[in-house]
Amino acid sequence: MNPNYFVTCPLFPLFPRDQGYSQGFQLPARMRPKDCVNLEKLTQIFRESLLYEEKLENDQNPAVISVLSPYSKFFHVMVLDLSSKLYLPAPEWFSPEYFHKICNLCNKCIIHMRKTQTKCLCAGYNWSPYSYGTEEEKTGAQSVTTKFHFSIWSWDDLMPYDGRKISEATKRALGENNYGLAFSKMIWNEIKNVVVSSNLFGNPEFSSRSLYTPFNNTNISDILQNSKIIYDIAGIISSTLNRISKIISGNLVDDYKKLLKKTKERPLTDEELEYLRSPVKPKKLEEYLSETQNEYEKEFISALYGSIVNRYENSNPEAAKWRKHFGYSLVMCESSLDKLSSGLRIYSLPQCGPGGVVEALGCILTRPENCIADEKDMIAHNRMLWDLSESLN
């Protein structure tokens, strides 16, 4: 497992090209899962950061938007569907054809970034579409749960963390845990046929941080153009995690799906949102294990059982708590940095707290004390984004 690194990046609000901060500017509130059950309002907010969009048939609206809280001072954009009439929380909710269009738009962003940023390019997503509750609203993995989105970003360097003090939750997110290795082996057992038959990846490596497969004479563009691979992998992982969720919470995932589909017609009510937040009463570990399909699932659930119980009882607020219905991150990295190898990483998010595509790469994202970028840096950052916008239009 690679050592940990960190990257520091301020917040970058989007303004018209070469425009400075407006008088009295204030940062918007960060969106949480509870803010995402009103698609009309959500998509209106996203349009304030719009860089590019297409209007297609069947209400399909692929788009590229800037990111207020980016992973990089260079490029970081989100690619997603911006229609207020489509509930698309995860890859498996897209048709294969529409998912390919989203991947094609991601690739256009990658191609543009490659012209100026060649040291490290990344494309990935966080998945936790059925994780609702007060804990998830503090530190949501997939912060926008009703709209699946790719993050596309670039780095020029990473700084060694040098043993700086980090929280226990962050340590777990970076690999000091008892569940990550079990997750890696469980997921590989499910996806190995798709991955191996693609001939795009090398031999897998398992760690408590992530499942890693190096690129095999390929790059991010090749994989995005071959979008069926990611689509199939995403579908298999979703099916696996939903099956394990049903072992733990019965048919609650199916109930959530039916309820959340209503967001394409109307906002959810407070009562419906409270239902999504409802706790899951745990059963005995033996009951869970009796419903598993293989030893990998047994090992994964056994490792998490304490956090499932603690989520319900909350007897120790400082202890790890189960992320309801799980989550994971998938990230592709194309890197010439010695610190970070190129390849595909799939990373487990089964507990509440920090974690996502950045941590999957062994990195910690920090914000400077003055978290908003100074005006000069903000203008330069936005100029790069508007150049990307022009290349897409």
BADRENPA-86300 format. One record per residue (C-alpha): residue number from 1; z, x, y. Coordinates in Angstrom, 2 decimals. Example, Ala and Ser with C-alpha at 12.3 -4.5 7.8 and 13.67 -1.06 7.14 Angstrom:
<pts>
<pt 1,<7.80,12.30,-4.50>>
<pt 2,<7.14,13.67,-1.06>>
</pts>
This chain:
<pts>
<pt 1,<0.00,0.00,0.00>>
<pt 2,<-1.02,1.44,3.39>>
<pt 3,<1.62,2.26,6.03>>
<pt 4,<2.27,-0.22,8.81>>
<pt 5,<0.61,-0.06,12.21>>
<pt 6,<0.87,-2.04,15.38>>
<pt 7,<-1.40,-3.17,18.16>>
<pt 8,<-0.25,-4.31,21.60>>
<pt 9,<-2.31,-6.85,23.48>>
<pt 10,<-1.58,-9.02,26.53>>
<pt 11,<-2.72,-12.61,27.02>>
<pt 12,<-6.23,-13.13,28.41>>
<pt 13,<-6.99,-16.51,30.01>>
<pt 14,<-10.70,-17.25,30.39>>
<pt 15,<-12.18,-17.52,33.89>>
<pt 16,<-15.79,-17.54,35.10>>
<pt 17,<-17.45,-14.12,35.13>>
<pt 18,<-15.85,-11.67,37.60>>
<pt 19,<-13.36,-14.27,38.86>>
<pt 20,<-9.72,-13.27,39.32>>
<pt 21,<-6.59,-15.31,38.82>>
<pt 22,<-6.42,-18.57,40.71>>
<pt 23,<-3.46,-19.17,43.00>>
<pt 24,<-0.48,-20.60,41.14>>
<pt 25,<-2.03,-19.95,37.71>>
<pt 26,<0.22,-20.90,34.80>>
<pt 27,<-0.26,-20.28,31.11>>
<pt 28,<-0.86,-23.37,28.97>>
<pt 29,<1.64,-24.19,26.24>>
<pt 30,<0.91,-22.74,22.81>>
<pt 31,<-0.39,-25.30,20.36>>
<pt 32,<1.60,-26.11,17.24>>
<pt 33,<0.83,-28.34,14.23>>
<pt 34,<2.35,-31.37,15.99>>
<pt 35,<-0.20,-30.95,18.81>>
<pt 36,<-3.17,-31.03,16.45>>
<pt 37,<-3.00,-34.62,15.21>>
<pt 38,<-4.92,-35.88,18.26>>
<pt 39,<-8.45,-34.55,17.77>>
<pt 40,<-9.76,-35.98,21.03>>
<pt 41,<-7.14,-34.16,23.09>>
<pt 42,<-7.32,-31.02,20.96>>
<pt 43,<-11.06,-30.59,21.36>>
<pt 44,<-10.82,-31.25,25.10>>
<pt 45,<-8.32,-28.40,25.40>>
<pt 46,<-10.57,-26.10,23.39>>
<pt 47,<-13.52,-26.86,25.66>>
<pt 48,<-11.67,-25.17,28.51>>
<pt 49,<-12.31,-21.90,26.62>>
<pt 50,<-15.85,-22.68,25.49>>
<pt 51,<-18.35,-19.83,25.19>>
<pt 52,<-21.04,-21.48,23.07>>
<pt 53,<-21.72,-24.70,21.18>>
<pt 54,<-24.43,-26.53,19.27>>
<pt 55,<-24.90,-30.29,18.87>>
<pt 56,<-26.15,-31.11,15.39>>
<pt 57,<-26.61,-34.23,13.30>>
<pt 58,<-23.68,-36.06,11.69>>
<pt 59,<-21.40,-35.19,14.63>>
<pt 60,<-21.43,-31.52,13.65>>
<pt 61,<-20.55,-29.33,16.62>>
<pt 62,<-20.24,-25.61,15.75>>
<pt 63,<-18.77,-23.65,18.64>>
<pt 64,<-17.33,-20.33,19.80>>
<pt 65,<-14.27,-20.26,22.05>>
<pt 66,<-12.18,-17.51,23.62>>
<pt 67,<-8.59,-16.88,22.52>>
<pt 68,<-5.72,-16.89,25.01>>
<pt 69,<-3.44,-14.90,22.69>>
<pt 70,<-5.91,-12.43,21.17>>
<pt 71,<-5.39,-9.77,18.55>>
<pt 72,<-7.39,-7.30,20.62>>
<pt 73,<-8.03,-6.33,24.24>>
<pt 74,<-11.69,-6.11,23.28>>
<pt 75,<-13.26,-9.01,21.43>>
<pt 76,<-11.46,-11.91,19.82>>
<pt 77,<-13.10,-15.31,19.49>>
<pt 78,<-12.66,-18.36,17.30>>
<pt 79,<-15.57,-20.05,15.53>>
<pt 80,<-14.99,-23.67,14.59>>
<pt 81,<-16.29,-27.22,14.66>>
<pt 82,<-15.54,-28.84,18.00>>
<pt 83,<-16.32,-32.47,17.17>>
<pt 84,<-13.51,-34.93,17.85>>
<pt 85,<-14.88,-37.12,15.05>>
<pt 86,<-14.57,-34.64,12.17>>
<pt 87,<-11.32,-33.74,10.46>>
<pt 88,<-12.09,-30.31,8.96>>
<pt 89,<-8.83,-28.50,8.18>>
<pt 90,<-10.14,-26.02,5.61>>
<pt 91,<-13.37,-24.57,4.16>>
<pt 92,<-13.30,-26.96,1.21>>
<pt 93,<-13.63,-29.91,3.61>>
<pt 94,<-17.02,-28.68,4.84>>
<pt 95,<-20.27,-29.31,3.04>>
<pt 96,<-21.71,-26.02,1.73>>
<pt 97,<-24.57,-26.39,4.22>>
<pt 98,<-22.32,-26.84,7.23>>
<pt 99,<-20.00,-24.04,6.15>>
<pt 100,<-23.04,-21.78,5.99>>
<pt 101,<-23.88,-22.71,9.60>>
<pt 102,<-20.35,-21.80,10.67>>
<pt 103,<-20.64,-18.47,8.84>>
<pt 104,<-24.02,-17.84,10.42>>
<pt 105,<-22.48,-18.32,13.86>>
<pt 106,<-19.67,-15.93,12.90>>
<pt 107,<-22.29,-13.38,11.90>>
<pt 108,<-24.04,-13.66,15.27>>
<pt 109,<-20.73,-12.78,16.92>>
<pt 110,<-20.24,-9.84,14.54>>
<pt 111,<-23.76,-8.54,15.22>>
<pt 112,<-23.13,-8.62,18.98>>
<pt 113,<-19.73,-6.92,18.65>>
<pt 114,<-21.21,-4.23,16.44>>
<pt 115,<-23.37,-3.10,19.37>>
<pt 116,<-20.33,-2.01,21.37>>
<pt 117,<-17.39,-1.92,18.93>>
<pt 118,<-18.09,-0.01,15.75>>
<pt 119,<-14.71,1.39,14.69>>
<pt 120,<-13.21,-1.78,13.24>>
<pt 121,<-14.59,-5.33,12.96>>
<pt 122,<-12.63,-8.15,11.36>>
<pt 123,<-13.36,-11.74,10.37>>
<pt 124,<-10.88,-14.03,8.69>>
<pt 125,<-8.83,-17.18,8.69>>
<pt 126,<-5.36,-18.54,8.02>>
<pt 127,<-4.95,-21.56,5.72>>
<pt 128,<-1.94,-23.89,5.72>>
<pt 129,<-3.43,-27.34,6.46>>
<pt 130,<-0.61,-29.33,4.85>>
<pt 131,<2.33,-27.33,6.23>>
<pt 132,<4.13,-29.68,8.59>>
<pt 133,<7.77,-29.54,9.62>>
<pt 134,<10.13,-28.17,12.24>>
<pt 135,<10.02,-24.71,10.65>>
<pt 136,<6.21,-24.59,10.66>>
<pt 137,<6.15,-25.69,14.29>>
<pt 138,<8.15,-22.59,15.21>>
<pt 139,<5.83,-20.14,13.47>>
<pt 140,<2.76,-21.90,12.15>>
<pt 141,<0.39,-19.77,10.07>>
<pt 142,<-2.65,-21.93,10.73>>
<pt 143,<-1.66,-22.89,14.27>>
<pt 144,<-4.47,-25.46,14.51>>
<pt 145,<-4.07,-27.38,11.28>>
<pt 146,<-6.74,-30.05,11.75>>
<pt 147,<-9.58,-27.68,12.67>>
<pt 148,<-10.38,-24.78,10.36>>
<pt 149,<-11.41,-21.75,12.39>>
<pt 150,<-12.57,-18.21,11.79>>
<pt 151,<-11.09,-15.47,13.95>>
<pt 152,<-13.54,-12.68,14.80>>
<pt 153,<-12.16,-9.59,16.51>>
<pt 154,<-12.53,-5.83,16.94>>
<pt 155,<-10.17,-2.88,17.27>>
<pt 156,<-10.76,0.65,18.49>>
<pt 157,<-7.51,2.11,17.14>>
<pt 158,<-4.12,1.29,15.65>>
<pt 159,<-0.79,2.92,16.43>>
<pt 160,<1.70,3.98,13.72>>
<pt 161,<4.83,1.86,13.76>>
<pt 162,<7.06,4.94,13.33>>
<pt 163,<9.95,3.11,11.71>>
<pt 164,<10.68,0.88,14.69>>
<pt 165,<13.18,-1.88,14.05>>
<pt 166,<11.59,-5.10,12.83>>
<pt 167,<13.06,-8.37,11.60>>
<pt 168,<13.70,-9.11,7.94>>
<pt 169,<11.05,-11.86,8.11>>
<pt 170,<8.48,-9.36,9.40>>
<pt 171,<9.42,-6.89,6.68>>
<pt 172,<8.75,-9.59,4.09>>
<pt 173,<5.43,-10.38,5.75>>
<pt 174,<4.41,-6.72,5.50>>
<pt 175,<5.18,-6.44,1.81>>
<pt 176,<8.94,-6.11,1.30>>
<pt 177,<9.09,-9.26,-0.81>>
<pt 178,<9.33,-10.46,-4.41>>
<pt 179,<6.38,-12.88,-4.36>>
<pt 180,<3.33,-11.01,-3.03>>
<pt 181,<2.45,-9.12,-6.20>>
<pt 182,<2.75,-12.29,-8.29>>
<pt 183,<0.51,-14.12,-5.80>>
<pt 184,<-2.12,-11.36,-5.88>>
<pt 185,<-2.35,-11.42,-9.67>>
<pt 186,<-2.31,-15.22,-9.83>>
<pt 187,<-5.16,-15.56,-7.33>>
<pt 188,<-7.23,-12.79,-8.92>>
<pt 189,<-6.94,-14.57,-12.26>>
<pt 190,<-8.56,-17.61,-10.62>>
<pt 191,<-11.28,-16.00,-8.48>>
<pt 192,<-12.26,-12.92,-10.49>>
<pt 193,<-15.41,-14.44,-11.99>>
<pt 194,<-16.80,-15.35,-8.55>>
<pt 195,<-15.87,-11.99,-7.03>>
<pt 196,<-17.16,-9.82,-9.89>>
<pt 197,<-20.44,-11.72,-10.29>>
<pt 198,<-21.24,-11.29,-6.58>>
<pt 199,<-21.52,-7.48,-6.95>>
<pt 200,<-20.30,-7.21,-3.35>>
<pt 201,<-16.81,-5.91,-4.13>>
<pt 202,<-15.18,-3.10,-6.07>>
<pt 203,<-12.18,-3.11,-8.37>>
<pt 204,<-9.16,-5.12,-7.20>>
<pt 205,<-5.90,-3.57,-6.06>>
<pt 206,<-2.67,-5.56,-6.28>>
<pt 207,<0.33,-5.13,-4.00>>
<pt 208,<3.20,-7.14,-2.60>>
<pt 209,<1.24,-7.36,0.66>>
<pt 210,<-2.15,-8.59,-0.50>>
<pt 211,<-4.92,-8.70,-3.04>>
<pt 212,<-7.48,-6.13,-1.91>>
<pt 213,<-11.05,-5.57,-3.08>>
<pt 214,<-13.09,-2.84,-1.35>>
<pt 215,<-16.61,-3.52,-0.17>>
<pt 216,<-19.29,-2.35,-2.59>>
<pt 217,<-22.12,-1.01,-0.39>>
<pt 218,<-21.87,-4.10,1.80>>
<pt 219,<-20.45,-5.29,5.12>>
<pt 220,<-19.15,-8.44,6.78>>
<pt 221,<-22.64,-9.61,7.75>>
<pt 222,<-23.87,-9.47,4.15>>
<pt 223,<-20.94,-11.59,3.00>>
<pt 224,<-21.26,-14.14,5.82>>
<pt 225,<-24.96,-14.52,5.06>>
<pt 226,<-23.94,-15.06,1.43>>
<pt 227,<-21.45,-17.71,2.54>>
<pt 228,<-21.24,-19.42,-0.86>>
<pt 229,<-19.01,-16.58,-2.05>>
<pt 230,<-16.35,-17.23,0.60>>
<pt 231,<-16.81,-20.99,0.20>>
<pt 232,<-16.23,-20.77,-3.55>>
<pt 233,<-13.27,-18.39,-3.21>>
<pt 234,<-11.67,-20.67,-0.61>>
<pt 235,<-12.15,-23.72,-2.81>>
<pt 236,<-10.57,-22.03,-5.82>>
<pt 237,<-7.55,-20.78,-3.86>>
<pt 238,<-7.05,-24.19,-2.27>>
<pt 239,<-7.19,-25.89,-5.66>>
<pt 240,<-4.66,-23.42,-7.06>>
<pt 241,<-2.15,-23.76,-4.21>>
<pt 242,<-2.51,-27.54,-4.08>>
<pt 243,<-1.84,-27.71,-7.82>>
<pt 244,<1.34,-25.67,-7.40>>
<pt 245,<2.33,-27.80,-4.40>>
<pt 246,<2.06,-30.89,-6.60>>
<pt 247,<4.40,-29.27,-9.10>>
<pt 248,<6.96,-28.88,-6.30>>
<pt 249,<6.41,-32.02,-4.20>>
<pt 250,<4.58,-34.48,-6.45>>
<pt 251,<1.75,-36.35,-4.76>>
<pt 252,<2.86,-35.48,-1.23>>
<pt 253,<-0.23,-33.31,-0.61>>
<pt 254,<-2.50,-36.25,-1.49>>
<pt 255,<-0.49,-38.51,0.82>>
<pt 256,<-0.83,-35.96,3.61>>
<pt 257,<-4.59,-35.75,3.11>>
<pt 258,<-4.98,-39.53,3.40>>
<pt 259,<-2.81,-39.64,6.50>>
<pt 260,<-4.39,-36.65,8.25>>
<pt 261,<-7.91,-37.99,7.70>>
<pt 262,<-6.97,-40.72,10.17>>
<pt 263,<-7.01,-38.13,12.97>>
<pt 264,<-10.81,-38.43,13.14>>
<pt 265,<-10.30,-42.05,14.21>>
<pt 266,<-7.08,-41.95,16.24>>
<pt 267,<-4.03,-39.81,17.02>>
<pt 268,<-1.18,-40.01,14.54>>
<pt 269,<1.89,-41.96,15.60>>
<pt 270,<5.35,-40.42,15.98>>
<pt 271,<6.39,-42.21,12.79>>
<pt 272,<3.46,-40.72,10.88>>
<pt 273,<4.23,-37.27,12.22>>
<pt 274,<7.84,-37.64,11.11>>
<pt 275,<6.59,-38.49,7.63>>
<pt 276,<4.59,-35.24,7.61>>
<pt 277,<7.79,-33.42,8.54>>
<pt 278,<9.85,-35.03,5.78>>
<pt 279,<11.77,-32.60,3.54>>
<pt 280,<10.95,-31.99,-0.11>>
<pt 281,<13.89,-32.35,-2.48>>
<pt 282,<13.76,-29.57,-5.07>>
<pt 283,<14.01,-30.05,-8.82>>
<pt 284,<15.42,-27.61,-11.33>>
<pt 285,<13.40,-24.44,-11.78>>
<pt 286,<12.88,-25.22,-15.47>>
<pt 287,<11.14,-28.48,-14.55>>
<pt 288,<8.73,-26.65,-12.28>>
<pt 289,<7.97,-23.97,-14.83>>
<pt 290,<7.25,-26.53,-17.54>>
<pt 291,<4.28,-27.80,-15.48>>
<pt 292,<2.64,-24.43,-14.79>>
<pt 293,<-0.61,-23.37,-16.43>>
<pt 294,<0.06,-19.66,-16.98>>
<pt 295,<2.55,-16.83,-16.61>>
<pt 296,<1.22,-15.91,-13.17>>
<pt 297,<2.18,-19.33,-11.80>>
<pt 298,<5.59,-19.11,-13.49>>
<pt 299,<6.28,-15.75,-11.87>>
<pt 300,<5.13,-16.96,-8.44>>
<pt 301,<7.25,-20.13,-8.46>>
<pt 302,<10.27,-18.27,-9.85>>
<pt 303,<10.06,-15.74,-7.01>>
<pt 304,<10.01,-18.54,-4.43>>
<pt 305,<12.54,-20.92,-5.95>>
<pt 306,<15.43,-19.75,-3.78>>
<pt 307,<13.43,-20.32,-0.58>>
<pt 308,<12.38,-23.80,-1.79>>
<pt 309,<16.03,-24.76,-2.30>>
<pt 310,<17.09,-23.18,0.99>>
<pt 311,<14.38,-25.09,2.87>>
<pt 312,<15.94,-28.36,1.72>>
<pt 313,<19.63,-27.47,1.91>>
<pt 314,<19.43,-25.12,4.93>>
<pt 315,<22.80,-23.74,3.87>>
<pt 316,<21.83,-20.30,5.15>>
<pt 317,<19.70,-20.58,8.32>>
<pt 318,<18.93,-16.85,8.21>>
<pt 319,<17.56,-16.89,4.66>>
<pt 320,<13.87,-17.25,3.84>>
<pt 321,<12.52,-20.81,3.71>>
<pt 322,<9.54,-22.11,1.77>>
<pt 323,<6.44,-22.85,3.85>>
<pt 324,<5.79,-26.42,2.81>>
<pt 325,<2.66,-26.60,0.62>>
<pt 326,<2.02,-22.91,1.10>>
<pt 327,<-0.50,-20.92,3.06>>
<pt 328,<-2.70,-17.87,2.72>>
<pt 329,<-4.95,-15.63,4.79>>
<pt 330,<-8.37,-14.25,3.96>>
<pt 331,<-9.70,-11.39,6.05>>
<pt 332,<-12.73,-9.12,5.83>>
<pt 333,<-12.51,-5.74,7.52>>
<pt 334,<-15.34,-3.33,8.29>>
<pt 335,<-13.69,-0.10,9.39>>
<pt 336,<-14.45,3.54,10.11>>
<pt 337,<-10.78,4.15,10.96>>
<pt 338,<-8.90,6.37,8.51>>
<pt 339,<-5.93,4.03,8.91>>
<pt 340,<-7.69,0.95,7.59>>
<pt 341,<-10.10,0.65,4.68>>
<pt 342,<-13.05,-1.73,4.57>>
<pt 343,<-12.84,-4.66,2.20>>
<pt 344,<-11.59,-8.17,1.52>>
<pt 345,<-7.89,-9.02,1.60>>
<pt 346,<-6.21,-12.22,0.47>>
<pt 347,<-2.63,-12.52,1.64>>
<pt 348,<0.13,-14.94,0.68>>
<pt 349,<1.99,-17.09,3.23>>
<pt 350,<4.54,-18.97,1.09>>
<pt 351,<7.51,-18.64,3.44>>
<pt 352,<8.06,-19.67,7.05>>
<pt 353,<7.95,-16.92,9.62>>
<pt 354,<5.45,-14.34,10.85>>
<pt 355,<2.31,-13.59,8.91>>
<pt 356,<-1.45,-14.06,8.96>>
<pt 357,<-4.71,-12.15,9.08>>
<pt 358,<-3.22,-9.33,11.18>>
<pt 359,<-0.26,-8.77,8.85>>
<pt 360,<-2.64,-8.91,5.88>>
<pt 361,<-4.08,-5.67,7.26>>
<pt 362,<-0.64,-4.09,7.50>>
<pt 363,<-0.46,-4.51,11.28>>
<pt 364,<2.10,-5.97,13.63>>
<pt 365,<0.88,-7.65,16.80>>
<pt 366,<3.09,-7.14,19.85>>
<pt 367,<2.88,-8.29,23.45>>
<pt 368,<3.74,-6.08,26.44>>
<pt 369,<6.73,-6.94,28.61>>
<pt 370,<4.36,-8.38,31.19>>
<pt 371,<2.51,-10.50,28.68>>
<pt 372,<-0.35,-11.62,30.95>>
<pt 373,<-3.16,-9.10,31.41>>
<pt 374,<-3.50,-7.65,34.89>>
<pt 375,<-6.45,-8.95,36.86>>
<pt 376,<-8.69,-5.90,36.44>>
<pt 377,<-8.30,-5.89,32.65>>
<pt 378,<-8.70,-9.65,32.48>>
<pt 379,<-12.00,-9.53,34.39>>
<pt 380,<-13.33,-6.72,32.17>>
<pt 381,<-12.25,-8.57,29.01>>
<pt 382,<-13.88,-11.80,30.15>>
<pt 383,<-17.06,-9.95,31.09>>
<pt 384,<-17.40,-8.89,27.44>>
<pt 385,<-16.90,-12.50,26.34>>
<pt 386,<-19.51,-13.84,28.76>>
<pt 387,<-21.94,-11.18,27.55>>
<pt 388,<-21.35,-12.51,24.03>>
<pt 389,<-21.88,-16.04,25.31>>
<pt 390,<-25.23,-15.09,26.83>>
<pt 391,<-26.35,-13.43,23.60>>
<pt 392,<-25.63,-16.64,21.67>>
<pt 393,<-27.28,-19.02,24.12>>
</pts>
